[in-house]
Structure formats: structure tokens, C-alpha cells
Amino acid sequence: MSGLSSYLMSTLSRVGGLGGSSGIPDFPFVVGEKVATVWPWTIHAGTSTDGKHVSIFVFDKPRGTQYVGAAQNALRRMRTLRHPGVLRYMGGAETSDAIYIATERIVPLDLNDRNEELVRWGLFRIAEALRFVNEDCKLVHANVCKDAVFVTDAGEWRLGGLELMDAVGAERPVYREMGSVIPGYAGRMAPEIKVQGMQGTAALDGWGLAELISECYTTEMPLGLGALHAQLRNNNPKLRMTAPGFVEAAQRSGGVLDTAFVRACRFLESVTVKDSHERAEFFAGLGAAAAEFPRVFAQRKMLPELLTLVEFGGADNGHSAVLASVVQIARDMDETEYSTVVAPAVVRLFASTDRALRFALLEHATALLHGMHDDVVVASVYPAFATGFGDAAPAIREATVKAALSMAPRVGSKTLNSDLIKHLVRAVADAEPGIRTNSLICIGKLCAKNGPGVTDTSLRYIVCPALLHALRDVFPPVRAAALAVSGACAMRWDAVDVARRVVPAISPLLVDGERPVRVAAVKAINVMVAHIEGHAREMPETVAKKMDKVGAQAEAVADLAANGWGGWAVSSLSSTISGAISLASSVSQSGARSESAGVRSEPAGVRSEPSGIRTEPSGLSEPPQVSQRPSTTINSPTAVSTSISSNAAVSQSAGGWEFNDDWGEDAADAWGIDDNDDDSWNAQPNTAGGMTVVANTPVKLAKPAAITPVIKPVVKPVTKKDTNPVQPRRKGLGAMKLGGGAKSNPVDQFL
């Protein structure tokens, strides 16, 4: 029982069943589950310590003691052979219980699920590997068959099964000693192996290659392959075709290996030794041919080689053609595989300073970015992409502007509005007119109604000023592009801004000297007018609201001004001017009659009384506050209706009328008019040339209690120094003089 437990523990430790680690000294791989069985090995999936997927060949010594020598021979040969066609060795170890060999991830060859092009390329690979083994290493494989061939993830064939490999001309070769114990080997081995004393040569592997071809084509062989197969199966080793001879004959024009796919694969393997003309010619036609290649092989084998070629400068000036092939091959890849194979290379390529490479990347930016995560684009690609806006080469700047349309949906709204749109607006002022034009077109596409995230704030405060600036550009296509963009963005602008800012800026272009500009201007104006009309239809009939306090006061003042002296409360300039003109006209006529009668008018503030009783002016006390100014009517030969400023007083002198703003609130008292008087007042002309104000109805004045009287001068009398009118003293808009002479026009003097 203890022996069985020990065996189980040993087996579990070999397959990684305990603790997820193989526990094998000097073997940094974890053995996983069993995948397949190929004599004398069991193939397991595995992973390395750095996370890479591998295949692990495990030979259990207790179960195959007679094959221990063959397994040990395979481990020894695997460690020393390095060739693209030979299974790639990654590590190995031998313990007392087992032998372990870690290789690249593979599966055994399955001819039931195959592609004809891959079979031909696989035969080429195996034949090339045999040539390396026979000619360069002076070894004989001696076991070429279907079980010795493995297939990688990309669909490439690899030569394995090195258990019987030995040197050419060995006295006691392994294949002769072990051949009798290998299952099925006696039926496929070369005839000379059965002859004792005959040394093995490369012809042994020619026979084995023919055996592999027979297993691949069990019914009918392609044209040209049958003859080569017959030469490989010649019983005479000296007349038998070897693997190198097969490769040379099959690659001739019209040969079985002379196909576009095989030629492309061969060229990629030797591209570093090709001249620039050959590389340019090959890459120019690779994009179209790649569509016919096996999908898995192209994506997992050719695509990484093309990306490596571009990254390390093997494409010369053919970067654009190579990237076109990359795009063609990678377009059907799923997102996970794309992010693993292509995305890391694209990030490294965008960080390159090679302008030719950057230009090619910008040309194919849309296709290269489609399979990448947005986070990777924002963090790793966009910073390098944005440097193209300020590049010294105009071609790079223009290509960057064009590629912004592809970048915008991937960077998100925040980066678009805070950085990318600003770069495009700066490009509107570029020295190259073509760049200015293309930047405007790009802005228009981003800011259209269904654009990818340009906010209204960016549109109003960043884009709109740039468009208005571009409307004055000296290059006609720039003006036409700005008009087209303005029309496209019009429906997103506020109609008021369009009417006040945009339409006035576009209007001069309706008569531009260039016809395309005029046509674009008409289209833009029509769109904007339609937008404004739609907004106007939704507006109310009037913007006037319910009359507030200010509006009510304004209306009351206007009524008072129309009816009499109460209009002195109006403080606007227009009221002052109209009052001045009206008073000047009235005084001119009154003054003329007074002078003709030879009677001198009394100074302002002195009231004449017909009954001989003098009434003292009420300028010594504050007038009572009332809620409404009285409406005063002056009955004179020429009725005066005016409204003047509240801080202006009017005095009559021999020469005319003077507006004086020294009057305060007692201005009404100076005329003998109290704010609390009744609305019905009659003013009659005085025979002495003055004015007598008679109250028809006595009014009781309600004086406020405890009011301290304020002594103020009523009016400063005007002293007549000569016959000329007193010159006016200008104290703001309320102090003006209108001279009153026979030839004086008050309106002209005022204006």
C-alpha cells in the first residue's frame, strides 16, 4: 500500500497537482493537464514562471524502461538544436522517476483538419529543417513521420521526435538499436537500415519525407508532387532524392511550393537581407494577397513579424504599405487577441520619432485604434498623438488634424473638450492654408448636431470665435470652410447669438469676390435665418410685463408733463430737452409783450398780488410730502406745457429765461406753489410783466409734526448789469440758458 501511495504522490507532483508547482529541481515550469500522447511521451499544458504558455513532454521511467535511452537522446538533441523548423526547446530536467522537456506551445499534427496552403508550407518547413540537420549538423533524424511533426498556435509545422537522431556514419546508430522496439517503425523505416554494416546518410531522411507526404495525401497528390515523391521513395540510397534536393525542385517555377502564400512566407523570413527595391515591391502587393492567406496563420505568424519589421526599421520607406497589410490582417481579430498582439506594438510605434513612420500611423489611425481599449488610447497613445499638432513638418501637422476624427471618439468627452478641440482651434491659425482648411472641416464634423461629444460650452466659447476669425481669412477655401462649418453648427447655437454675432460677420461674404465663398455664405445665411425664424415664432408677442413700480412712475410723470408744471419730476435727458424748448418758445413771446409795454418783470421768486397784500414765500420750511404731484395749468395768452428736471429752477429776467439747478425741493414754494395744493390752479398774466397765481379754492395744508424748519434762500435775484442777457452757468444737463432776443432762436441755441 505504501508503494502505491508513493507512486501516486510522484505522479501528482509531476503534473502539478500539489500546490500548483511541479516541485522539479531546475525546472521553472508548472505542469498542467494532459493534452495528448505521442510515443513515448505524454504532452501536458504548462506555464512558465513569467506566465507564458508552454507544452511539457513528460516521460514516465517506471512505465517505459525500454525507452529510457530514446527519451534521454531526445532531451540531449533538443538542447543543442536551434532552427525555425525544429521544435523550440525552452527547458528540461531529468529525475529518478521522469524526464521533462518544455517547448513552445504545440499540438500533434492533425491531418483531418488542415489547410492546403498550410500543408505545403509545412512540408517546406520540414524539408528545410531536415536540410539543416543533414548538411549543417551532420545528423540523421531517421524517424520522419506524422508523429514527429507538431503544429504551433499559428499553424506552422515543427520537427520533433528526435529520439532516434544520431550522427551520419555512426558505427552503432541509435535508430538501428532502438528500431525494433518502436511501435510501427519497422513498416516505415528505409530499406538500408535493415542491411547490417551500411552507414546511414541523408538519404534516410529523404525516405522519411516521402513517408510524411504519403500520410498527408492519401488519395491524390497535387500536380508536380507525385514525381518528387517517387524520387524520394527510390530504394537505392545513392539515387534517392534528399530533403535539400526536394526543396530546390519544389520551388522552381510552377512547382508545388511555388505559390503566393509560400513565397510571401519565405520572403518575410529573409526580408532583412533583401534590398529596398525588393522590399518595396513585396509590401506593395502584400495587402491584397493577405486576404487570401489562412486567417490563423496570417494573424498569429505574419502579423507579429510585420509589426516587428516596422518597429525596428526593416520597412525602409514602405511603412504605409506594411501598415496597410497589418490593417488587412488584423481587421477580423477579436478584441482580446488584438489587445495582446497588436495594441502593445501600436503604442510603441506612436512613441517613435521617425516622421515617416508617424505619418503612416496617422494615415491608418482609424483601423489601428479600433480594437484598442479606450483607457489604453487615452493613457498611452493620445499624449504621443497630440505632439503632432506642433510638429515642425507641415505634413505631420496636417495628418494629425485629419486623424483627430478617428481619435475623438476614443478619448472621451473630457479630453475632447479640454484638449483636443483646443488643438484643432489653434490649427485654424496655422501658417499653412491647407491645414487651416482641414482643421475647420474636422471641427465641423466634430461639432455637428450628432457629433461625438463637443459640448455647447466649447462650441460657444472656443469654436465660435475661431470660426468668426476664419471668416476673414485671406485664403478663399478657408472662408468657404468656415461658412460650411457655421451652417452645420447653426442649429446648436443660440438663436440670439446667431442673430447678433454670426449673421453680421457672414453678411459681407455674400458679396465676396470668390463665387464658392458667396455660394457657401448664402447657404449658411439661409440655415441661420431659418433657425432665427423658428426661435422668433416661439417668442411672446411682446417682452413687456406687468407694470412694475418704476414703469408706473414713468407713466405718471409722462401724464404730468403733458398737462402742466408737474413734469418737473422727470429726470431724463429727453424730458429736460423738451421742457427747455417749450419754455423757451413761451418766454420769447411773453418777453416781447412785456418789453413793448415798458414794464419790467419782477425777479423770480417774488410774487405779485392784485389786492396789494404781499404773500411771503414759503421757502423757509420743507414742503409737505404728498403722494402725487399737482397738475398746474397756466392760463396765459400762450399756454406753457412742459416737464423739466426736478433739480432745475426757472427764473425770468429782462433778457430771457435761465435754467438754474441751484433749486432744491423748495422750488415750488418759490413760485408760491405748494405740493399739497389742489389740482385746480389758475395763472393769470400780471400787468407789470410778471405772473400772478390765484388759488380758486383754499386748501388746508397738512403739516407734518415736529419738523425742524430749514432756512434756504428762495432765489438769487438776477442783477442786470447791462442790456445784454445774462450768460448761462452750465452745471450739468439741468443748467442751460436760452437767450431771448428778437433775432434769437432758442432751439438753435440749445442744439
Buried (B, 14 or more C-beta within 10 A) or exposed (E): EEEEEEEEEBBEBBBBBEEEBBBBEEBBBBBBEEBBEBBBBBBBBBBBEEEEEBBBBBBBBEEBEEBBBBBBBBBEBBEEBEBEBBBBBBBBBBBEBBBBBBBBBBEBBEEEEBBEBBBBBBBBBBBBBBBBBBBEBEBBBBBBBBBBBBBBBBBBBBBBBBBBBBEBEBEEBBBBEBBEEBEEBEEBBBBBBEEEEEEBBBBBBBBBBBBBBBBBBEEEBBEBBEEBBEBBBBEEBEEBBBBBBBBBBBBEEEBBBBBBBBBBBBBBEEBEEBEEEEBBEBBBEBBEBBEEBBBEBBBBBBBBBBBEBBBEEBBBEBBBBBBBBBBBBBEEBEEEBBBEBBBBBBBBBBEBEBBBBBBBBBBBBBBBBBBBBEEBBBEBBBEBBBBBBEBEEEBBBBBBBBBBBBBBBBBBEEBBBEEBBBBBBEBBEBEBBBBBBBBBBBBBBBBBEEBBBBBEEBBBEBBBEBBBBBBEBEBBBBBBBBBBBBBBBBBBBEBEEBBEBBBEBBEEBEEBEEEEBBEBBBBBBEBBBEBBEEBEEEEEEEEEEEEEEEEEEEEBBBEBBEBBBBBBBBBEEEBBBBBBBBBBBBBBBBBEEBBEEEBBBBBBBBBBEEEEEEEEBBBBBBBEEEEEBBBBBBEBEEEBBBBBBBBBBBBBBBBBBBBBBBBBBBBBBBBBBBBBBEBEBEBEBBEBBBBBBEBEEEBEEEEEEEEEEEEBEBBEEBEBEEEEBBEBEEBEBBBBBBBBBEEBBBEEBEE
